[in-house]
Structures are given as structure tokens and as C-alpha cells.
Amino acid sequence: MKLVDRQRLSRLAAGLLLVVVALGNIIFLHDFFTARFPGGNDSIPRWVGSLAWFSEGLNPYSDEVTDRAQEMIYGRRARPEEDKQRFVYPFYTVFFYLPLLWLNYEWARAVGMVLLEVSLILTTIVSLRMYQWKPPSWLLALTVIWAVIFYHGARTIILWQMAGVVAVLIAVGLWAVKERRDVLAGVCLALATIKPQMTFLLLPLLGLWSLSARRWRLAASLAMSMAVLVGGSFLLLPGWLNDMQRQLADYTNYTHIGSPINILTQTVFPFLGQPVEWALVTILTVWLIWEWWGVRRDDGGRFDWVLALTLVATNLIVTRTATTNYVMMLPALIYLFVLAARAYGPKAHLWIALTEIVLLVGMWVVFVVTVQGREEQWPVYLPLPFGLLLGLMMYRRNTIHL
């Protein structure tokens, strides 16, 4: 048998094995988790809204559909202080749930959780490829497993939170930018806007950079993809944007944890107050814009650093964040690992592994110690974004081309 045929056969066997493992995982999760324990609340409003629109033609932003989501989660209408479980997302989110609408909720949730596991694994692998780093096999295996079971990743999976899908779309989009696969980059980054709070900095800054760097295909792909998503949504549901804005306007009335900077200045050090919060947000935003200006025609090592800073800054300053959204910072963490490995060689591998173990154990301990009822508390919001920001600041002067 020729070598090429053997390679193809090996790849086919590996692919079939992965499919079998995924199917087994879905069945296991259904039988021992989703069928026994209610949950996946972060996707219920979107799943219910998508199902109502596809099967009945109902507006997913309507009060009727919202009532269904509340009944499914609470068994009653939401109280004033509780999450109203509204659709909230852009209308084109319904197409992400379309493949799962023919399943009952327990099976759909099991499939969704496995897809999120795959998303986190792919986010990690794509990040490694983006920075052209091949860690030793033991560290690669540890990092991939860690991405799924560390606090922010596991919470994303358990809650069936679409942040995991957005994270892999962002990672693939950034990899495609670096590889000059600009059409793919534009499509992926546009699709990532189903969660605007995760892309509100990256997309406009990257769009402006594409014009400055004369990456016309990237600019065109991003603009056309957004036009298709937004324009198509208006054709299917003309009032969707007003409906979404109405729901967003009420969102802050029943969500109480703000950005990490807000937590730092209002909860940890309340004497700092809102003026210091605004000052820190302004300083970070101006600094980020200044760094983007510095790489307006660059796509090398400094550009990598600015992209990582953008992912971290997004979570530091957004008005309302969630710890599940932190999975979008996986590329930034991998970037710091790569810088350490390139700077210190094989001896950095042990420190990278130790960092992952400390983050894994430490974040779960913080959660267990501080959790109240079923609600996570503010301490779990701080370590990762501020730790990454500190790491990026330390490496700013030593940025190398990867």
C-alpha cells in the first residue's frame, strides 16, 4: 500500500473514531446529565425563541415567547429581581439553533454541550496554529483537556452558553487574518457578532485596520457578511433591531455584576467610585486605540500582541460581562505561553503546565468558596482578565515575531 493511501486511511480511521467518541459523549451526557438535571439556562431563551419562530412564526422577542422561556426555567413567571430570560441576541442567532430544533430539549442540550466541548478544543488548537507553536505532546494534551475543564470553559459547557461558539469563530477569524485568508476571516468574525459584547471592540478596530493595511478582501468580506446577516434579518423580521434594543435597555435592571473594572472600583475598592472607573475605562480604551494606530500597516509580532490586548480589554470594559465570555481570551493566554516558550525554551514548558494547574484548581476553589446558592460571585470575575493584562504589559517591550 502506498504511503499516501496509508495516510488517507489513517485520517479516515481517526475521523471515524472522533465521530464515535462524540456520539458516545452525546448519549452519555443525555442519559446521565441532561435528562436528569435541568439546566442549560443560557441557551433556553434562544432555543425557545428559535423554535417559536421556525415552527409558529412567532417573534422571538415577544412577551409570549419570553413567558415560555421563563416557565421552562423557573416553572413560573420571573420575579422582578430575576433574569427575565429574554431572547436579547441578534435575530440571526436563530440559524445557529436550527440544526437542533428537531430534537427535544434534553437531546438538543446534550448535542449543544458536546459542540461546545469541540469548540473549546478547536479554539485551543487554532490558537496554537495561529502562533505556529508545537508544544510537546504531554503539554498539548494537558492544554486541550485544561481548556475544557477549567472554570470558565466548564461553565460555558454546563450552561450551554454560545460564548464557546463565538470564541472558536474569533480564533478561526484571527488565524485567517494572519494567514491572509481574508474571505474566511470576514465571514467568521461577522458570525461571531451573535454576541456583540464579545466583538464590539475587535470588529470595528480590525475593520479599520483592514482599510489601513490595504486588506481590501478582508474589509469587503467583513462588510458583505454583516450586510447579509443584518439585511437578511430585516427581511425575515423587520422590527428585530428595535425589539433587541428594547430588551437590552432593560437588561441592566435585572443584572447586577458589571465589568471587572467596575467590580474593582465599586466593590473591591468602593472608595474609588465611578469617577475612577470611568477614568480607567477611558485610559484603557485610548491606550488600545493608540496601539492599533501603531500597527495600522503591520501584521507581525506587534500585531499579535495588539490582538491579544483587544481580547482582554473587551472583557475588562464591557458594561455587562459574564465569566463564560472569558473563553474568548484563550488565544491571548496561548499567546503568552508561546512568548514564554520562545523566550525561555523547553524549561518554560513546566511553568506553563504549572500555570494551567494553578488556574484550574485556583478558579474552582474561588468559585466553591464564594458561591451563594447557585450564583457565582464577583471574585471569579477578576483573576483571568487582570492576570492576562499584567502578562501582556510585561511582554510589551519584548514582543517578537512568531
N, C-alpha and C positions, 0 to 999 in steps of 0.2 A: 504494500500500500504506500502511495506517495506521501511525502511529508505534509503537503498541503491538504490532502484528504484526511490525514490523521488530525491535523489542527482543526479542520472543519467539524470532524466527528466529535472531537473533544469539546468544542464550543457548543455543539448541539446537545451533547450529554449534559454539560454544565447548565445550559439554558433550561433543559427539561427538569433537572434537579431543582433549580431555583423555583420553577413553577410548582413542582410537587411540594416543596417546602412552604411556599406561600399559601397554597391551598390548604395544607395541613394546619398552618398557622391560623387561617381564617376559621376553619372548623373548630379548632381548639378554643380560640377566643370566643366564638359564638356559644359553644356548649358550656364553657366554664366561666365565662365572664359576662358577655353582653346579654345573654338570655337569663342570667341570674341576678345581675346587678344593674339597676337603671343608671343612666349616665349619658355621656357624650353631649352634655348640655350646650356646649359651644356651637354645635352644628344643628341642633334641633330646630331653631328658628329658620335657618337656611334650608334645611331638608323639608320641613313642613311647608315653608313658603314656596319652594321649588315644586313640590308635589301638588300644591294647591293651584299653582299657575298652569302646570302642564296638564293636569287631569281635569281641572274645573274652570280654568280661565280666570281664576281669582287674582286680584292684585296682592302680591306677597307682602306689600307694605300696609295692607288694610288691617283695621282693627279686628275683623273677623278671623283673619289668619293669625294675627298676634294672639288672640284668645286661645286658638288651638294649641299654639306653642306653649302658652302658659299652663294650660290644662295638662299637657303632656309632661311638663317638668314638675309643676307644683301640685297637680291634681285639683287646681282651683285657679281663680284669677290672682295675679300678682298683687301683693300689698304695696303701698306707696313707696316703702323703703327698699323693695326688692327689684332686681333686674327685671325689666319689662319684657325681655326675650323677644324683641322686635327684629325684623329682618335686617335692617340697617345697612347691609352691604350693597355695592353697586348691583344693578339688575342682572348684569351678565354673569353674576355668580351662579345663577340657576343652572347654567350649562355645565358647571363643574360637578353638580349633583345629579345630572341627568342619567349617567350610567347606573346609578344606584337606586333610582326611584321605582324600579320594578321589583325590588326586594322589600321584605318587611323591615321595620326599623332595626331589629336586633341583628339581622344579617347585614344590612347596609352599614351599620356601625362597625361590625367586625371587619368587613372589607375596608371601610374607611381607615380603621386603625392600622391595618396591615399596609395600606397605601402610605400612611404617614411614616411607618417604620422604614419603608423603602425610600421615602422622600428624604428622611434624615440621613440614611446611609448614602444616598446619592449626593446629597449636599456635601457630605464629608469627602467623598471620593472626587467629586468635581472640583472642590476647593484644592485638594492635593494636586490634581492635574493642572489647575489654573496656575499654581506656583511651581509646577514642574518638580515636585518633591516626591521621592520614593523612600519612605521610611522603611526600616527593617520590618520583616513580616510580623514579628510579635507586636511591634508598636502600631502597625497598621491595623491589625486585628483588635488591639486594645482600643484604639481611637474610634473605630467603626462601632464597636459594642458600646463604648462610652457615649457616643452621640445619641444612642437610642435610650440609654438608661439613666443618664444624668438628669437632674431635676427638671430643667426646662424642656428637654426632649421628651422625657416620660410624661410630663404633664400635658404636653401638646398631644401626645398619642391618646392618653386616657380621656381627655376632654373632647377628642375628635375635633381639634382646632385646625382650621385651614392655614394657620401660620406655617405649618410644616410644608405644605404645598407651595406657598409663596416663597419660603426660604430656598427650595430647590429651583424654583423659577428664577429667583435673583441670582443664585450661584451659577446656573447654566447661562443666564444672560451675561453676567460679568465674564465668565470664561469665554463666551462667544465674542465679546468685545475685544478681549486680549488676543484671540485667535483670528480676529478680523472676519468673523462670520456674522456680518452685520445684520443680515435679514433675520437670522435666528435670534440674535440678541434683541432686536426690536420687538419681535413677537413675544418672547419670553418675558421681557420687562413690562410690556403692556399688559400681559395676562396677570402679572403679579399685582396689578392695581386693584384686584378684588379686595385687598386690604390697603386702602390708601395711607393708613397710619404707618405702614411699613415702607412706603415708597415715596412719600411726599417730598423728601429731600433728594433721593437718588435720581428719580426720573427727570425733574427739571434741570438739575445740575449736569447730569450725563447728557441730556438733550442739548444743552448749551455747549457743552464740551465737544459734542459731535460736530457742531457747526464750526467751532473754532479750529478743531483739528482737521476740518475738511473731510470728515467721515460722512459723506452725503448719503450713502446707502443706509447707514445706521440711523441718521436723522429721519430719512424717508420711511424706513421700516417702522420706527417707533411712532411717528405721526400717523401713518396709514393704519397701523394696528389699533391705535387708540381711536381713530376715526371709525373703524369698523365696529369695535366694541361699544363705543358710546352711541354712535349713529344707529347701529342695529338695535340697540336697546330702546332708543326713542321710537323706532318704527314699531317695535313689539309692545312697548308700554310707554306712551308719550309723556306721562307725568311722573316717571320714575325718579327723576333727579329731584324734583320738588318734594316728593314723598320721602326720599332718603334724607334730604336736608332737614325736613321736619322731624324725623326720628333722631337724627344726630343732634339737633338743637336741644332735645330733651334728654340726651344720653347722660350728660354731666349731672343731671338732677338725681340720678339713682346710682351713679358710680362715684366712688369717693377717693380712690387712690390715683394720684396724678403721676407725673413723670418722676424719675429718680432725682432730678434736681429739685422738683417740688417737695419730694419727701425729705430731702436733705435740709432744705431751708425752712420747711413748715412743720416737720415732725421731729427730726433728729435734733436740729438746732433751731427751735421756733423763734428765738430772739433775732434771727437773721431776717425773717419775714419775707413778704412778697417783693419789696424793692431789690433785695439781694438775689432772689430767684430770677426776676426779670433781667437783672444785670448779668448773671451767669449765663442765662439763655442767649442774651444779646452777644456776649463775648464769644461764646462757643459758635454761634451762627456766623458772626463776622469772621472769626478765625477760619471756619470751614470754607467760606466763600473765598477768602484770601488764598487758602491752599489750593482750591480749584483753579483760581486765576493763575497760580504758579505752574500748573500742569496743563494749561489750556491747549498746548500743542504736543504734549508728552504722553506716551503710553508705556513708559518703562517702570523702574522701581519706585520712583516717587509717586507715580500714578497709582500703583498698587497700594501704597500707604494711604493716599487720599481716599481711595475707595473704602478701605478698612475704616478710616476715621468717619466716613459718611455713614456706614452701617451702625457704628457705635453712637454717633451723635443723634441719629434718628431716634433711638430709644431713650436717649438722655433728655431730649427736649420736647418730645411729642406730648400734647396736652393730657391724653389718657393713654397709658401703655398697658401691657399685660406681660407677665413673665413668659407666656408662650411665644410671644413675638421675638423673644431673645434668640430663638434658634436662627434668625437671620444673621446673627453675629458669628455663626460658626466659621464663615470664611475669614473673618477678622482674627479669630483665635488661631486658626490654622496658619494664617499669615505670620503671626508672632512666633508660632512653633517653627515655621520654616526659617525665619530670620535667626532664631536661636541655633537651629541646626547648622545653618550655613556659617554662622559666626564661630561656633564652638565645636563643630564636628560631632563625631559619634558620642562623645561624653554628654552632649545635650539630650540624647535620647532618654536617658534615665530621668533627667529633670523634667522632661516633657511628660513622661509617664507618671511621675510623682505629682505633677501639676493636675493631671486629669483625675488621679485618685483623690487628691485633696478636694478638688471641685465636686467630684461625685459624692464623697462622704460628707463634706462640709455643708453643701447646699441642702442635702436631705436632712442633716441634723438641724440646721437652721429652721427648715420647714416644720419638722416634728416638734421642736421646742416652742415655736411661736404660733403655730396654727391655732385658730379659735373656731371650734366646731368643724365645719368643712371649708372654712375660708382661710386662704393664705394671708399673711400679714406683711407689712412693709419691709421687714429685714431681708426677705428673699429678693427684693427688687434691686438691691444696691451692689452686691459684690461683683457680678459679672460685668456690667457696663462700666463701672468706675475702675475695676481692675484692668479691663481692656484699654480704657482711655489712658491709664497710667503707663501701661506697657507700650502703647503707641507713642506717647510722649517721650519715653526713654529711648526708643529706637529712631526717633525722627531724624536725628543728625547722622545716623549710620545706615540709612536706607540704602539697600543695594539692589541691583538689577537681578531679578530672578529668572 
